[in-house]
C-alpha cells in the first residue's frame, strides 16, 4: 500500500491559514461546549435549544476535516535536532558510517 498523504498537504499550503482554521475551530468548540454545559446545568432554562443541538453536531462533523488537515501537515519523523543530538553521541567511525548510510538512502544506492 502506497502512502499518498503527501499530496494532501497542498490543500491549504499556508501555515498561517491553517493556524487560523485550527484556532477558530478550537474557540468555536469551546464556546459551544460551554453553552451546552450552561444549558445542562440550569433546568430553569427549559433544556437545550435546537440551534445548540445543531451547532454541536456541526462542530463535531467539522472535526473530521480539521483533524485530517492537521494530520497531513504534521511530520511523524524525527526532527533535525533529535538526529543531531544522537549523532553527537556516536564515535567518529560510527558517525562516518551513519553519514554514508544516509547519503546512500538519499542517492538511492541502498
Secondary structure, DSSP 8 states (H G I E B T S, - for coil): ----GGGGGGSS--HHHHHHHHHHHHHHHHHHHHHHHHHHH-GGG-S--HHHHHHHHHHHHHHHHHHHHHHHTS--S--HHHHHHHHHTS-HHHHHHHHHHHHHHHHT--
